[in-house]
Amino acid sequence: MMSEEQPKRREIIPVFRPTRISEAAAPETVHVRYRHNGRDVSYFRMLIGNGISRAIPRVPVVLNADGSPWAEASLYLVDRAKLRPSNTGSLASVAADLGAYRWWLDEFGFDWRNFDSSDRFSTPTYQYRTFLGLEIDAGRVSRNVARRRISSLIGFYRHIMGNPRFGFVPIHAPWREAKVGLPSKDEKGFSRIIEVTTTDLKIPKAGTGTAWDVTIDDGGKLRPLPMVEQVALFKVLKSLGNTEYWLMHLVSVLTGARIQTVLTLRLQHFKDGPSSKGKLYKLRCGPGTGIDTKFSRDKVWLSIPGPLYEALHTYAKSDRARARQDKSVMGREDGNYLFLTQHGKPFYEGKDDLLKQGLGKKTQKVGQGVWDFINRQVLPEVRKTLPNFAYRFHDMRATFGLNWCDSIDKLDGGQYGYQWALNQLRQRMWHKSLATTERYLNYRQNHELLEKAEEAYAMWMNGLVEGAEC
């Protein structure tokens, strides 16, 4: 596969701080020293602005074949990071896409700036589009990844063509554009038409696929686990004896929280026992709370069932948790993470914490330990009873959504209408689009109707066969 053969072409700067060259050393300057082309380079840089306000966490850069930054692509990513400094997580995939483009340019000898030819199909953008089509056909790249790479490519070129400081004015356009109207729904469910610009580089979506698709599109294809798989999974998680990973899964499947939210829960939120037994505990998340959310969504609340809160409170005060806290630089402070590794390190470093760290920060934790635990320990054990079992941590979120819908359906009296259920689930899962929430509410009904249709069709076909018998 191309993704396995090509070298890594992006890096993440844990904390990016804009600087300028300084003429002399000073207390606030950083001394930069390195060796280039056989000679030593030494100079000083001074921070622009002051304090944390100018720092941006997790800014990616794209690398050339020699390991140096691809200046234009990296500056494009910095510009995007400046626009939304608290939401740089999504830029990692953009950097990976541009890194793949940079690899292709170097591998096949194309200049990303060369649009001199009047034959548009000989330019780098059209050639890359053709290359991705061949990769899809060969099964080396999925259609969704190829579509995303084209989208990232277009975003990059649009930016540098629209910003005079890059000085990029191609003789011929990198693509042809057209405007189309797409139906959409706003946050209140009202239909509208949105005009969007499309290009002839676009890779069409695959067919609608099987009607029996068991995934839900919620920021990616998520698979709600059937109850038999949930039982097997949590039985294995419990038997493995790792309390942290077991609780992480419980938090996600019982609240719908994404992994960055689960792993940035803090001790301060669970230091006191629940105020009223059995009641939901509402926990505010987002910027300023220490708990990360996707796209830095603010003013959102996590609904934690009473028994789960009690379990987290008990764990936070346990000898096991405190032994890990004592190994941490934050100790037993309220602001420390609820979940720490056996060495006292966070599984995932929150954005607020990254901003507080200095220029010397080289790496950051982004939940890799969770994926390793799942692949190395959980999956092999579950497959002893369910040989074809597979899941990702994000599937816990989809499982919560469907479990919640199923529990509402079982309530008597019909007192909960569709609109009420839609709004409640949307608030719990922090969806911006009602269409995403509707996918959960309609999931069971769609599959049940499909099963009935399949049964009716089978009966009709059986009648035809029997009528044809001699």
N, C-alpha and C positions, 0 to 999 in steps of 0.2 A: 504494500500500500504506500502511496505517496507520503502520507502523514508519518509513516514509520521510517522511510528512507531519508527524508529531508532533515537537515540539522535544525536545531532550535534557533529560531530567528527573532525571538522577543525576550525581553527581560522586564521585570517589574521593579520599579523604584519604590521601596516601601513608604518613604516619606519624601515628597518632592518639594524643594524650597527654591523659588526663583532667586538667582544671584546675578551679580555683575562683577566685572573685573575691577580689582582695587589696585591702586598704584603702589601701595606699601602695606606692610603688615600692621594689623591693629587688633585689639581684643575681640572684635566682632568679625574678623576675617577668617577664612579657611585657606590653609596652604595646600595647593594642588601640585603634586609632583608625579611625573611619569616619564617613561622612556619612549621616544618615537623616532623611527628611522636612524637608530644608532646614536641619538643625542638625548640628553636630559632636558626635560621641560619643567619649568617651575614658575608658578605665579600665584597670586592671591585673589580670592573671590569674596565678595561681601554680600550678605543677605539683602534682598530688596524688601523693604517694609520691616516690620518687627513682630516678634512673637509668633504664636501659633496661627494667627489669622491668615498668614500668607502660605502656610504649609498645606499640601494636598496629599492625601494618602493614596498609595497603590497606583502610581502613574506608570503605564507601560511605555517602553520604547521598542522600536523595530531595528533589527541589526542587519548590516550588510554581511557579505560572505567572510570578510576579515574580522568580524566581531565589532566593528565600529557602528555607531548609530546611523541609521538612514535618516538624515537630517530632516527632510521634508515630512516624511511619515511620522517621525517622532514629534516634531513641532505641531503637526496636526493633532496628535493625541493630547499634547500639552494644552493646546487651545481648547479642545473639548473638555478637558479636565478642569480648566479655569472657569468654564461656563457653569459646571455643576460639580464643585469641589467635594461635595459630600456624597457624590454618586459616581465613583470612578470604577466600580466593579465591572460594569458592562463593557468597559474599554479593553479588558483583557482579551475577549474574543475578537474584537476589532483588530487589535494588535496581532493576534495569531493569524487572522485572515490576511493582513498586509504582509506579515512575515512569510506566509505561503506564496504570496504574489512576488515578493522580493526574491525568494528562492527560485521561482519559475523564471523571473527575469534573468538572473545570473546563470541559471542552468542552460537556458536556451538562447542567451545572448541578445536580449531585447533591452532597449533603452526606454524607461518609463516615460521620458519626456518627448520621444520622437513621434510626432504626428504630422510629419511633412508629406507623407504619401497621400495622393488623392484617392488611392484604393484603400478604403477604410478597413477592408479585411486583412490588410497587411500591417495594421497598427497594433500596438501591444494589447490594447483592451479587447479588440475582436479576436486576436490570436489567443489570448488567455481564456476568453469565453469558449472558443473552440476546444482548447485543451481541457477545460473543466467538463465539457460535454463528453469527451472521450474517456475521462476518468470516471464519470458516472456510468457510462456504458460498460466499462471494464470492472465495475464494482469496487473501485479503489476509493471513491468518495461518494458519500450519500448525496442525494438530490438536495436535501435541506442544507447541508454544509456548503454545497456549491452555490446555492441561491444566496446564502449568507455572505459568502466570499465576494460575490459580484456586488452585493449591496454595500459591503464595506469598501470595495474598490471605488464605486461610484461616489460614496460619501467623501472619500479622500480627494478625488479629483475635483469634485464640486467645490470643496473648501479651498484648495490651493488656486483654483481658477478665479475664485471670488475674492481672494485676498491679495492685494497688490504687493505686499512685502515678499511674496514668494516669486514674483516676476515670471509666472508661468502663463504664457499665452500661446496655446497650440495653434498651428496653422490650420489644421482641420479638427473638427469636433471629435472627442473621444467616442461619441455615440450619437444616435438620433433619438429625439424625444417626442412624446405625444402625451396629451392630457386625457385622462379617463375619469369617469364618475363611479365611485364605489358606494354601495349601500352600507349604512352603519347605524348603530344605535348609540345615543348618548347615555350618560350615567343614570338618567331617569327612565330609560327605556324607549324614548321617542326615536322614530326612524328619521334618517336624513341621508343626503347624498354628499359625499366628500370628494372633491376634485383632487386627484393626485397626478403626479408626473411620472410616467414610465419610460423606459428606454428599450431599444432593440437588443440590448445585452441581456435582458432578463431571461432567466431560465424558468420555463413554465413549471408549475406544480405537477406532481405526479397525479395519476388518476385518483379518484375519491377513495380507492382501496376497498377492502372488504367491508361489508356492512357489519361484520362481526368484530370490528376493531374494538379492543377492550381498553384503549387508552383514552384519556381526557386531555385536551389541549389547555394547559394552564401554565403558561410561561415555559412550555416544553411538553413533550408527550409523557404524561404521568399515568401509571397503571394502579388503579385501586385494587388492593389485594382481596380476593375472596376470603370468606371467614375461615375456611379450612387452612388457607395459607397463613392467615394472621395467627391462628392458634399454634400452628407448627413453628412459626417464626419466633413468637414470644416464649414458647416453651424452650427453644434452643437458646435464646438470649438469656433466659433465667438460668439454664443449666451451665452456661459458660462461666457464670460467676463474676462477670465484669459489671458491677453495679452502674458505673457511669454510662456505658453504652446501652444498657437496658433502660435506664431512665431517659436517656436522649430519645430513644425510639418511642417511649411512652409519651413524652412531652409532645412530639410531633403528631402521633396518631390520635392523641386526645385533645389537641388544640389546633392542629393544622399549621403549626409554625414551620417555617423554612429552617434549613440547617444553620444559617448565620444568626438567626434569632435564638434558636435552641442553645447554641454554643456560646452566646454572649449574655446569657442570664447571669445575674450577679447575686452574691451572698445576701446583700441587703434586702433583696426582695423576699427572702425565705427565712430570715432570722427569727421572726415571730411566728407563733402558732396561728392557725386560721381563726379569725374573729368569730365566725359562726360555722359550726360543723356542717358539712354537706353542701354548703353554698358555693357558687362560683366565685373565684377570686379574680378580680380584674387587674391586669398588670399593663400599665402604659409602656409602649415601646417606641423606638425611633430616635431621632437626633435629640441629644440632651439627656437621654435616659441611661446611656451606656449599653443599651440593647440594640443591635443592628437590625435593620429591615431592608428588604429589597428596594432598590432605588431610593433609599433613605426616606421611606414613607413616614410621615409624622402624624400625630394625633390618632394613633391606632392602638387598640387594646387587645391583649391576649386573655381569652376566657379560660381559666384553669379550674377544672373540677376540684371540689373539695378534697377527695381522697388523693388525687395527684399532688395537690399542694402540700398535704400532710406528709406524703412520701418524700417530696423535695425538701421540706423543712427538716424532717428526720435525717435525711442524708447530709444536709448542710451542717448539722451538729454532730454527725457521727465521727468516730475515731478515724475511720478510713478517709473521710473528706478532710479532716483537720490535719492528718499526716501529710496530705498533699499540699494543703494550704501553708503548712510550716516550711515546706521546701520552696514555696513561691516567693518572689521578691515583694509581693504585696501582703504576704502572711494572711492573717485572719481579718484583714480590713474589710469593711462592708462592700467596698467597691471591687473586690476581687471576684474572679469568675467562679460560678457555682461548680462548673466542671473543669477539672485540671487533670493533666496526665500524671502518671506515677512519679514523674520527676518534678512536678509542680509547675509545669508549663501549660499555657492555655492551648486548647485545641484550635481556637480561632481567635485572632486578635481583632478587637473592635476598632472601628474607625477613630473613635475619640482617643483611644490609647495610642494608636499609631501616631496621631498628631502630637502627642506629648513627648514622643521619643525623638532623640537627636538625629543629626545627619549621619551618625555612624551606624544606624540601623541597616542591616544588610538583607535580612529575610523576614518573612511574616508567616504566621500560621493561618491556613485557610481550610481547615477541616480534613486534611489529607489522612490523618489517623483514623477517622471514621470510615473512609472508603477502604483503607487497608484492612481494618478489622472485619468489615463485611465480606470482602473478597477472600481473605485468608482463613477466617474462622467461622463466620455465620453460614455462608453459602454451602461449604462442604458438609456441614452438619445437617442442615435442613434437607439437602439433596439425598440424604440417606433414607428419608421417608417420602420425599417429593422429588424425584430425579430431575424433573425439568424446571424446578423452581429457580426464579431469578427476580431480583428487585434492586432498586436503588433507594437511597435514603429518602429522596424527594417523593417516592411513591407513598411514604407515610402520610404526606399532606393530602394526596388524592384519596387515600383510604379514609382519613378523617372525614373529608367532605361527603363521601358516599355513605359512610357509617351514620353521619348526622342525618342525611336525607332518609335513610332507612328507618332510623329511630322516630323521626317525625311521622312517617307513613304509618307506623304501628300505633300511634296515639288514637284513642277513641274519640268519637263525637264529631269529627270533621271540623273542629274549632279552629284549626290552623289552615288558613287559605294559602294558595300558591304564592300570592304577592308577599304575604307575611314571611313565609319560609324563604322566599328569594332574598328579601332584605336582610333577614337574620343571618343566613349563610354568607351573604356578601360581606357583612360586617365582620363575621368571624374569620373569614379567609382574606380579608383586606383586598378584595377585587375592586379595581377601578371600573371594569366593564361588566355590566349585567349579563352580557352574552356569555362570559366565562362562567359565571355562577349558574346560569341556566343549563349549561352542559352537565352539571352535577344533578340537578333536579330532574332532567329529562333522560338521564343515563339508563336507569332501570326500566322506565316505560318504553324507551326505544327498543331495548333488547327483548323485553317481554312481548311487544308487538311483533318483532321480527320472528321470535320463536313461534308465535301463533300463526303467522303467515307461512312459515316453513312447514308447520304441521299440516295446515290446510292444503298447501301445494302438494305435500307428500301424499295426502289422502286422495287428492284429485288425480295424481299420477298413478296411484295404485288402482284407482277405478278404471283408468284408461287401459292399464296393463291387463287387469282381470277381464275387461270387456273384449280384449283382443285375443284372449286365449281360445283355442279351438277345442 
